[in-house]
Structures are given as C-alpha cells and as structure tokens.
Amino acid sequence: MKVFNPRKNWYKNFFQIAILLLLVYMGIRLWVDKTYAPDFEAYCPLGGLQALGSYLARGSLACTMTSAQIMMGIMLVVGIVFFSKLFCGYICPLGTVGEWLGKLGDKFKVRFTLKGWPDTGLRLLKYGLLFATFYFTLESSELWCKKFDPYYAVASGFDTDVELLWAIGAILILVLGSIFLRMFWCKYFCPLGAASNIFKFWWWFAGILGIYIIILLLGGSLHWIWPLAVISAGGFILEVWRMKKAGPGLVHITRSKETCIDCHLCSEKCPQGIDVASVEKVEHVDCNLCGDCITACPEANTLQINRRNMRWLPATVLTLLIMVGIILGTKWELPTVDEKWGTKEQIEQAGVFTQEGLKNIKCFGSASAFANQMRSINGVYGVSVFVGNQSVKIYYDKNVFEEEEELQELLFTPAKRVIRPIGKEVNELEKYTTTVDKFFDPMDVYYLQQLMLQKSKAVAFETEFACPVIIHFYYPVGEAPSAGKLKEIIESRTLTYTASGQEFNVKLNYELMSFDENPEILSRIDYIRAMYTPTVMKFNKFSSFTQDVLRQYRISMEENRALRSRYSYLVSHLSNDEGVVAFETWLDSLGTEMASIVFVDSLTTAGQIDAALHADSLRITYSGGRTGVVENPFSFNNRGEEADYPDNN
C-alpha cells in the first residue's frame, strides 16, 4: 500500500488540515480547559489590514488588534505582490470549507460554474462588502467584519460582537453557495478576496494611495473615504477587465505546449474553475498557486511553476512569511490609542511613566476612555495605550509629578467590596491587613472578590493605595485562615467564575507580600460603618436652589438594602417630580440605612414623595433617553419624616 500518493496535493492538504485541526483543538480545549482563553483572531490578516487602516486614518488601532495581526496583513500583501494569494489557497478556513463542500456538490452533480455577466455582476458584491467593512471599521475603530464573518461567528460561539442574523445568513451563503456554485463565497462575497485581488493590481492601489498622500502633504484636505471608494471601485473594474491577465507577477503556473496531451485534467481539477489547459501562463485573477492543476497533470514537466519543478515553492514561501510575520509582530507594538495634547516642547521635555497589568484595557473603547480620563488631569500631556499587553505610557510634567508613585496613585481606585452578608449571630469581626503585589487594576478587585467567595470565609475587603497595595480583609472572629492558607488562596494562578449565565476563565499572578497576624477587632456596627458607601445623586437643577427653600424627607431603606444596585431606578422615578432634587443615603446611630430625599418645598410635598415611593410601578428614563415602566421592587413599611436640610441626622 502506498503511503505517499503523488496525485495528492500534499503541500496544500497539509496546511488546510493543519489549520482545521488547530481550530478544532482550540474549540475542544476551550470547553475542557476552563483556564484557556483562545484568541481566534490572533493572526487574522484581514483584521490586521483593517487595524493598519484605522491607525493611519485615525491614529488608533481597531478593537483588540495588535502588531501581530498588522504584520500578518503586511505579509499577506507581500505574498500577493511577489507570489500569489497564498493565504486564500492554503490557509483560509472558509476557503477550505468552501472547496470541500464544492467537491460534495460535484459528487451529486449539482455544482455549477458561473460564467458571463452573472459571474461578472456578482463579483461586485465583495467589493461593496470590502468598502463597507473598511468604512465602518475606520469610522469606529471596531472590527465591523465581526458582525457577519462566518469564521469568527462559529469560532467565538456567536459572541456579543456577532450580529446573529447577519452571521447565520453569511454561514448559509457559504455552505449552500459552495455546494451549488463554484467557490461562491470566495469569488463573490469575501472582502479579503476583494482586497487580495486589489493587491494583485498593486500598481493601482499604490498609485491611488500615493496621490492621496501627495494631496495631504501639499496641504490639501481630502477625507479617506474617497481613496477607499476609488480603490474599491477600481479593483472591481480591473478584476473583470483583466480577469485572465491579472499580472504583472513574478510567479505563475506555466504549461508546456510541447508535452501537453490536452487531457484537460488540469482545468477540471482547478478549484477556481480556471481553464488552465487553454493558456501557456496562468495569470487569472482567481489563481492562488494552490498547485492542484500540477498534481492532476499526468505528464511530467508539463505544468510547472515558472517552467521549473518547484511545487514546493508556494508552501515554503508561505511558511517563511508566517514565521517572519510572527517574529516581527512580537518585536514591536503599535498603541491602540496614541494621543498627545501637550505642545511639542512639553512632549519633548515630558517624563514617561509606564504602567502594566491594566486588565480593564481590553479594546479600543476602554483605551479611549482611559485617554479621556487622563486628558482632564493637570500635568498630563498625552498617553499611549497598548491593548495587546494591557499597558499604558503617560507623558507628564516632571514639575507637577515629582515621583512616579504619584502617577500610580492617580491611576489607582480604592475599593470596598462585600463578599457575603454577615449572619445575625456575628457580633464581632477581625480585620487583617495585608499587602499584595501585582494587584492594581479595577478588574483585580472583582477577581479577588470572586476568589475569596469561592475559597475563604471572608465577608469583605477594602483596598488602599501603596506599593504594594494594602488590602484589609474582614472575617467573623475565629474564621480567618492561617497566613499560609491565605497566601495559597491569593496566589491562585487561575480563577473560574460564572456571570450572567456565562463561564469565564482568567489567569492571575498576585503575590502576598505581607500578612499582619494581629487583627483589629471591630464591633458589628463599626464593620457596617467601615464598609458602607453612601449614595449621593443630585438632579433637577439642585445647585440652582438655595438652602432655605430645601427640605428633606427621611425614610428607612433597611428593608431595601439588597436592592442597592437598583437605587438608580428609584431615583429616576423620583426625579419625574421636578420638585425632588437629590437622593442621599446614610447610616443612623444604630447602623440602619436611611435615605434623604431632598425637595423644594414650594414645588412638591412630603406626601407626594411618599406616594411616589409606594407606587405600584416605577417610571424610569434610561441613559439613551428611552422611557419605560417597571414593577416597583421597593417596600417601605414605615412612613418617613420631614426635616430641615441639611440636618445633623
């Protein structure tokens, strides 16, 4: 039995099967290994091209894209310009699936090859999709292709970035189209296929881009949408005009007329339906050097690459391009957001502070939010935010911030977290003070809360800024673990938790640096006061009223403390009364949570406020301006009392 069949295209088959097996492995491991968080976009060249376009047009990277994807996009272009569409022929999982489904269609004799004007007209679709993909990505710095990409939808399990109907439609087009029409997705719908064909006409792309750059250098003002539109439209025109002669190119499939026996097996086996048997040099725009025609040819030295026996060349070049892309992608990183608002002189003289481990820096949106936060701080002149390694660089005035620790404190947000309610039998608690390293980001607070909920009997903790961070843990007396056990808990390397019905897995790297084994003893009421965070909301032009016209309606919130996260609903409901201008909570001498509803005595009354509190439903206004009505979850067993505002309570 032959192990090696020379009639099989082993070079292409190896890449296709390897990629699919890798994706299957990632998918299976995702379900088995709770700590595994695969990045299915890690080396996506289309995402890299969109990210590069976003960076050049807006100075920011799209979504979670990094230099790794950008380098893969650049390697894609290099491969196309000097060789062919190697990614399409060897790597793309959608192309592989489409090709294999087409073979199924051939088996049942239901697949056809479109020709003439139907073929020409349908090719326009992918250029329209290419234009839309880049337009919306560059406008928002979010990868628009995620909404419909069949690969991303399936690989991510239809995550929140996916538009369900769009993705299902795209999957149906891929599956059904591939069975009945040759390479339907690749030829007519794939935006990367459109981009790849444009790069086959690289002189067109380079020319339009060069003209655009010259206009900008000469002081002209031209929105990037125009070169994008011209390049897309021109790409379609060139594809249909020069479909069979896409050159110039350095590498082609060549046919020897002297040895060809006109069996036409090469044309029959071509996945793209190219009539290889009718030309001496294959320059068709759809050719991707897959080599199936060479494999099918029964005559030696008839079909070759540049008239030489180099079947190995495309696979070798592709391997080298991938390796170079990976290596270069790890050597440097472009910032997702790079903004400087200081003067040129200020930036030149500024200090640069780098902070790593910011887990809440996850995408363009969070990177932009961080930049906007820093923009409002005196003495900060700019930021560079790197989503890839979740770090930031801050450009600052050395006269304003003399120590880098001041900048660290600026980024730090103290937190209080109740892990679980204390039982009625608990009268005293122990407060243990620790210091924890590599604990800085707001997400760390949430992770620690989940960690302590699962592995300890701690009821709460609070954080203070220091280097390393100070964390106070609260335990019922006698429930605290030993120093060794607490170290084991805090230094857990993985965390699995469930939120909103979805399971999440994260890697942790905290280090317990110190543990004070002599706790502070607190009474129950002192603990409640220590962990209490008051709610203060002011609205309806509160600041425009003088104190002499303000009163307050004080009422116990003790029955509703479990609903603290929904206080905003109650406040929104109360704010419908223009006489109500503030809502504040506080603790009385017994530790009971009270609410002060501040009102203008000439515009409303305590009775009207009490009626609103006891209403069967709440009329609320959402952040986007939309209004709605929800059932009132709050209960008030006792009537409140009216008092002066402010009051010593």
QUICORZI-V902902 format. One record per pair of residues at least 12 apart in sequence whose ideal C-beta (glycine too) atoms are under 7 Angstrom apart, sorted by the first residue. I is the first residue (numbers start at 0). J is the second residue. D is the distance in whole Angstrom. If there is no record, write none. Layout:
i & j & d
I & J & D
I & J & D
//
This chain:
i & j & d
6 & 294 & 6
7 & 294 & 7
8 & 290 & 5
8 & 291 & 5
8 & 294 & 4
10 & 290 & 6
10 & 310 & 7
10 & 311 & 7
10 & 314 & 4
11 & 88 & 7
11 & 89 & 6
11 & 289 & 5
11 & 290 & 6
14 & 89 & 4
14 & 90 & 6
14 & 314 & 7
15 & 89 & 7
15 & 95 & 4
18 & 90 & 6
18 & 92 & 6
19 & 92 & 6
19 & 95 & 6
22 & 92 & 6
22 & 154 & 7
25 & 37 & 4
33 & 495 & 4
33 & 502 & 7
33 & 504 & 5
34 & 493 & 4
34 & 504 & 5
34 & 506 & 6
35 & 504 & 7
36 & 504 & 6
39 & 151 & 7
39 & 154 & 4
39 & 155 & 6
40 & 68 & 7
40 & 151 & 7
41 & 67 & 6
42 & 67 & 6
42 & 68 & 7
42 & 71 & 5
43 & 68 & 6
43 & 71 & 7
44 & 71 & 5
44 & 72 & 5
44 & 75 & 4
44 & 86 & 6
45 & 144 & 6
45 & 190 & 7
45 & 191 & 4
46 & 64 & 6
46 & 68 & 5
46 & 142 & 6
47 & 64 & 7
47 & 68 & 4
47 & 69 & 5
47 & 70 & 7
47 & 71 & 5
47 & 72 & 3
48 & 72 & 4
48 & 194 & 6
49 & 61 & 5
49 & 132 & 7
49 & 133 & 6
49 & 136 & 4
49 & 142 & 6
50 & 64 & 3
50 & 68 & 6
50 & 69 & 5
51 & 69 & 5
51 & 72 & 6
52 & 133 & 6
52 & 137 & 6
53 & 136 & 6
53 & 137 & 5
53 & 140 & 5
54 & 333 & 6
56 & 137 & 5
56 & 223 & 5
57 & 137 & 7
57 & 140 & 6
58 & 337 & 6
59 & 140 & 5
59 & 335 & 6
59 & 336 & 5
59 & 363 & 6
60 & 333 & 6
60 & 335 & 4
60 & 363 & 7
61 & 136 & 5
61 & 140 & 5
61 & 141 & 6
61 & 142 & 5
61 & 363 & 7
62 & 140 & 7
62 & 141 & 5
62 & 142 & 5
62 & 362 & 5
62 & 363 & 6
63 & 361 & 7
63 & 362 & 5
63 & 386 & 5
65 & 332 & 6
65 & 386 & 7
65 & 387 & 4
66 & 328 & 5
66 & 331 & 6
66 & 332 & 5
66 & 333 & 5
66 & 387 & 7
67 & 328 & 4
69 & 333 & 7
70 & 324 & 4
70 & 327 & 5
70 & 328 & 4
71 & 324 & 5
74 & 320 & 4
74 & 323 & 6
74 & 324 & 4
76 & 198 & 5
77 & 320 & 7
78 & 316 & 7
78 & 317 & 7
78 & 320 & 5
79 & 195 & 6
79 & 198 & 4
79 & 199 & 6
80 & 198 & 6
80 & 201 & 5
81 & 249 & 5
82 & 249 & 7
82 & 250 & 5
82 & 288 & 7
82 & 313 & 7
82 & 316 & 5
83 & 250 & 6
83 & 286 & 6
83 & 287 & 5
83 & 288 & 4
84 & 195 & 5
84 & 287 & 4
85 & 287 & 7
85 & 288 & 6
85 & 313 & 6
85 & 316 & 7
85 & 317 & 5
87 & 185 & 7
87 & 192 & 7
87 & 195 & 6
87 & 287 & 5
88 & 287 & 3
88 & 288 & 6
88 & 289 & 4
89 & 289 & 7
89 & 314 & 7
89 & 317 & 6
92 & 150 & 6
93 & 149 & 6
93 & 150 & 6
93 & 173 & 6
93 & 184 & 6
93 & 189 & 7
94 & 185 & 6
96 & 173 & 7
97 & 173 & 6
97 & 177 & 4
97 & 182 & 6
97 & 183 & 7
97 & 184 & 5
97 & 185 & 6
98 & 270 & 5
100 & 174 & 6
100 & 177 & 4
100 & 178 & 5
101 & 177 & 5
101 & 181 & 6
101 & 182 & 7
103 & 178 & 6
104 & 178 & 4
104 & 179 & 6
109 & 178 & 7
109 & 179 & 6
110 & 178 & 6
110 & 179 & 6
110 & 180 & 7
110 & 181 & 6
111 & 179 & 7
111 & 180 & 6
112 & 181 & 4
112 & 272 & 4
113 & 180 & 6
119 & 239 & 5
121 & 187 & 4
122 & 186 & 7
122 & 187 & 6
122 & 235 & 7
122 & 238 & 6
122 & 239 & 6
123 & 235 & 5
124 & 187 & 5
124 & 188 & 6
125 & 187 & 6
125 & 188 & 5
125 & 189 & 6
125 & 190 & 6
125 & 192 & 6
125 & 193 & 4
126 & 193 & 5
126 & 231 & 5
126 & 234 & 6
126 & 235 & 4
128 & 188 & 6
128 & 190 & 5
129 & 190 & 4
129 & 193 & 4
129 & 194 & 6
129 & 231 & 6
130 & 227 & 6
130 & 228 & 6
130 & 231 & 4
132 & 144 & 5
132 & 190 & 5
133 & 227 & 6
134 & 224 & 7
134 & 227 & 7
137 & 223 & 7
140 & 363 & 4
141 & 363 & 6
144 & 190 & 7
145 & 160 & 4
145 & 161 & 6
146 & 160 & 7
146 & 161 & 6
146 & 162 & 4
146 & 165 & 5
147 & 162 & 6
147 & 165 & 4
147 & 166 & 6
147 & 169 & 5
149 & 166 & 7
149 & 169 & 5
149 & 170 & 5
149 & 173 & 5
152 & 166 & 4
152 & 170 & 7
172 & 184 & 6
172 & 188 & 6
181 & 272 & 5
182 & 270 & 6
182 & 271 & 6
186 & 285 & 7
193 & 234 & 6
196 & 234 & 6
196 & 238 & 5
196 & 284 & 5
197 & 230 & 6
197 & 234 & 4
199 & 245 & 5
199 & 284 & 6
200 & 234 & 7
200 & 237 & 5
200 & 245 & 7
203 & 233 & 6
203 & 237 & 6
204 & 230 & 6
207 & 226 & 5
207 & 229 & 5
207 & 230 & 5
207 & 233 & 7
208 & 226 & 6
211 & 226 & 4
238 & 284 & 5
242 & 283 & 7
242 & 284 & 5
243 & 282 & 7
243 & 283 & 5
244 & 282 & 5
245 & 282 & 5
245 & 283 & 7
245 & 284 & 4
246 & 282 & 5
248 & 282 & 7
250 & 288 & 7
250 & 304 & 6
250 & 305 & 6
251 & 280 & 5
251 & 281 & 6
251 & 282 & 6
251 & 305 & 6
252 & 275 & 7
252 & 281 & 4
252 & 286 & 7
252 & 288 & 7
252 & 292 & 6
252 & 293 & 7
252 & 302 & 6
252 & 304 & 6
253 & 279 & 7
253 & 280 & 5
253 & 303 & 5
253 & 305 & 6
253 & 306 & 5
254 & 275 & 7
254 & 278 & 7
254 & 279 & 5
254 & 301 & 6
254 & 302 & 6
255 & 300 & 6
255 & 301 & 5
256 & 279 & 6
258 & 298 & 5
258 & 300 & 6
258 & 301 & 4
259 & 298 & 7
259 & 301 & 5
260 & 298 & 6
261 & 276 & 7
262 & 297 & 7
263 & 276 & 5
264 & 295 & 4
264 & 296 & 7
264 & 297 & 7
265 & 292 & 4
265 & 295 & 6
265 & 296 & 6
265 & 302 & 6
268 & 291 & 5
268 & 292 & 6
268 & 295 & 4
269 & 291 & 6
269 & 292 & 5
270 & 289 & 6
270 & 291 & 6
271 & 285 & 4
271 & 286 & 7
273 & 285 & 6
273 & 286 & 6
275 & 292 & 5
288 & 313 & 4
290 & 310 & 6
290 & 313 & 7
293 & 310 & 6
332 & 385 & 6
332 & 387 & 5
332 & 388 & 7
334 & 383 & 4
334 & 384 & 6
334 & 385 & 5
335 & 363 & 6
335 & 366 & 4
335 & 384 & 5
335 & 385 & 6
335 & 386 & 4
336 & 366 & 4
336 & 367 & 6
336 & 370 & 5
336 & 384 & 4
337 & 383 & 5
338 & 370 & 5
338 & 381 & 6
338 & 382 & 6
339 & 380 & 6
339 & 381 & 4
339 & 394 & 7
340 & 374 & 6
340 & 380 & 6
340 & 381 & 6
341 & 380 & 3
341 & 381 & 6
341 & 394 & 7
345 & 380 & 5
346 & 380 & 6
346 & 381 & 6
346 & 394 & 6
349 & 380 & 5
349 & 394 & 4
349 & 395 & 6
349 & 396 & 7
350 & 395 & 5
350 & 397 & 5
351 & 392 & 6
351 & 394 & 6
352 & 393 & 5
352 & 395 & 6
352 & 403 & 5
352 & 406 & 5
353 & 390 & 6
353 & 392 & 5
354 & 390 & 6
354 & 391 & 5
354 & 407 & 7
354 & 410 & 6
355 & 388 & 7
355 & 389 & 7
355 & 390 & 4
356 & 389 & 6
356 & 437 & 6
356 & 439 & 6
356 & 440 & 6
357 & 389 & 5
357 & 390 & 7
357 & 391 & 6
357 & 440 & 5
358 & 389 & 6
358 & 440 & 4
358 & 442 & 4
358 & 443 & 7
359 & 440 & 6
359 & 441 & 5
359 & 442 & 5
360 & 384 & 6
360 & 386 & 6
360 & 389 & 5
360 & 391 & 7
361 & 386 & 7
362 & 386 & 6
366 & 384 & 4
366 & 386 & 6
369 & 382 & 7
369 & 384 & 6
369 & 391 & 7
370 & 382 & 5
370 & 384 & 6
373 & 393 & 6
376 & 409 & 7
377 & 399 & 6
378 & 395 & 6
378 & 396 & 4
378 & 399 & 3
378 & 400 & 6
379 & 393 & 6
379 & 395 & 5
380 & 394 & 5
380 & 395 & 7
380 & 396 & 7
381 & 394 & 4
382 & 394 & 7
393 & 406 & 6
404 & 466 & 6
407 & 466 & 7
408 & 464 & 5
411 & 439 & 7
411 & 464 & 4
412 & 441 & 6
413 & 462 & 6
413 & 463 & 6
413 & 464 & 7
414 & 444 & 4
414 & 461 & 7
414 & 462 & 5
415 & 461 & 4
415 & 530 & 5
415 & 532 & 6
416 & 444 & 6
416 & 448 & 5
416 & 459 & 6
416 & 460 & 6
417 & 458 & 7
417 & 459 & 5
417 & 530 & 6
418 & 448 & 6
418 & 451 & 5
418 & 452 & 5
418 & 457 & 5
418 & 458 & 6
418 & 459 & 6
419 & 452 & 7
419 & 458 & 6
421 & 458 & 5
421 & 475 & 7
425 & 475 & 5
425 & 523 & 6
426 & 522 & 7
426 & 523 & 5
427 & 476 & 5
427 & 520 & 6
427 & 521 & 7
427 & 522 & 6
427 & 523 & 7
428 & 473 & 5
428 & 474 & 6
428 & 475 & 6
428 & 476 & 7
428 & 521 & 5
428 & 526 & 5
429 & 474 & 5
429 & 476 & 6
429 & 479 & 6
429 & 518 & 4
429 & 520 & 6
430 & 471 & 6
430 & 473 & 6
430 & 518 & 6
430 & 519 & 4
430 & 521 & 6
431 & 471 & 7
431 & 472 & 5
431 & 474 & 7
431 & 479 & 6
431 & 515 & 6
431 & 518 & 5
432 & 469 & 7
432 & 471 & 5
432 & 515 & 4
433 & 470 & 5
433 & 472 & 7
433 & 511 & 6
433 & 513 & 6
433 & 514 & 5
434 & 465 & 7
434 & 467 & 5
434 & 468 & 7
434 & 469 & 6
434 & 512 & 4
434 & 513 & 5
435 & 467 & 6
435 & 468 & 6
435 & 470 & 5
435 & 489 & 6
435 & 509 & 5
435 & 510 & 7
435 & 511 & 6
435 & 512 & 7
436 & 467 & 4
436 & 510 & 4
436 & 512 & 5
437 & 508 & 5
437 & 509 & 5
437 & 510 & 6
438 & 468 & 5
438 & 509 & 5
439 & 468 & 7
444 & 462 & 7
446 & 494 & 6
446 & 505 & 6
446 & 507 & 6
447 & 460 & 7
449 & 494 & 6
449 & 496 & 4
450 & 488 & 7
450 & 491 & 6
450 & 494 & 6
454 & 488 & 5
455 & 480 & 6
455 & 488 & 6
456 & 474 & 6
456 & 478 & 4
457 & 472 & 5
457 & 473 & 6
457 & 474 & 6
458 & 473 & 5
458 & 474 & 7
458 & 475 & 7
459 & 473 & 4
459 & 530 & 5
460 & 472 & 5
460 & 473 & 7
467 & 512 & 5
473 & 526 & 6
479 & 518 & 7
482 & 514 & 4
482 & 516 & 6
485 & 511 & 7
485 & 514 & 6
486 & 511 & 4
489 & 509 & 5
489 & 511 & 5
490 & 509 & 6
490 & 510 & 6
490 & 511 & 6
491 & 507 & 6
492 & 506 & 6
492 & 507 & 6
493 & 506 & 6
493 & 507 & 7
494 & 507 & 6
524 & 590 & 5
527 & 586 & 7
527 & 590 & 5
528 & 586 & 6
528 & 590 & 7
531 & 586 & 6
533 & 583 & 7
533 & 584 & 5
533 & 585 & 6
534 & 566 & 5
534 & 582 & 7
534 & 583 & 7
534 & 584 & 4
535 & 583 & 5
536 & 570 & 5
536 & 581 & 7
536 & 582 & 5
537 & 580 & 7
537 & 581 & 5
538 & 574 & 5
538 & 580 & 6
539 & 574 & 6
539 & 577 & 6
539 & 579 & 6
539 & 580 & 5
540 & 580 & 7
541 & 580 & 4
541 & 581 & 5
544 & 580 & 6
544 & 599 & 6
546 & 644 & 7
548 & 599 & 5
548 & 600 & 6
548 & 601 & 6
549 & 597 & 6
549 & 599 & 6
549 & 644 & 4
550 & 598 & 6
550 & 600 & 5
550 & 641 & 6
550 & 643 & 7
550 & 644 & 6
551 & 595 & 4
551 & 596 & 6
551 & 597 & 5
551 & 642 & 5
551 & 644 & 4
551 & 646 & 7
552 & 596 & 4
552 & 598 & 7
552 & 605 & 5
552 & 608 & 5
552 & 639 & 5
552 & 641 & 6
553 & 593 & 6
553 & 595 & 5
553 & 639 & 5
553 & 640 & 6
553 & 642 & 6
554 & 594 & 6
554 & 612 & 7
554 & 635 & 6
554 & 639 & 3
555 & 591 & 6
555 & 593 & 6
555 & 637 & 6
556 & 584 & 6
556 & 592 & 4
556 & 593 & 6
556 & 594 & 5
557 & 591 & 5
557 & 592 & 6
558 & 634 & 5
558 & 636 & 6
559 & 633 & 5
559 & 634 & 7
560 & 592 & 6
562 & 632 & 6
562 & 633 & 6
565 & 632 & 7
568 & 617 & 6
568 & 619 & 5
568 & 629 & 7
569 & 617 & 7
569 & 633 & 6
570 & 582 & 5
571 & 619 & 4
571 & 620 & 5
572 & 611 & 7
572 & 617 & 4
572 & 618 & 6
572 & 619 & 6
573 & 596 & 6
573 & 611 & 6
575 & 618 & 6
576 & 603 & 5
576 & 607 & 6
576 & 611 & 6
577 & 602 & 6
578 & 598 & 5
578 & 599 & 5
578 & 602 & 3
578 & 603 & 3
579 & 596 & 6
579 & 598 & 5
579 & 603 & 6
579 & 608 & 6
580 & 597 & 5
580 & 598 & 7
580 & 599 & 6
581 & 597 & 4
582 & 594 & 7
582 & 596 & 6
583 & 595 & 5
585 & 648 & 6
587 & 648 & 7
596 & 608 & 5
597 & 644 & 5
605 & 641 & 4
609 & 638 & 6
609 & 639 & 6
612 & 633 & 7
612 & 635 & 6
613 & 635 & 6
614 & 631 & 6
615 & 631 & 6
616 & 628 & 5
616 & 629 & 6
616 & 630 & 6
616 & 631 & 6
617 & 629 & 5
617 & 631 & 5
//
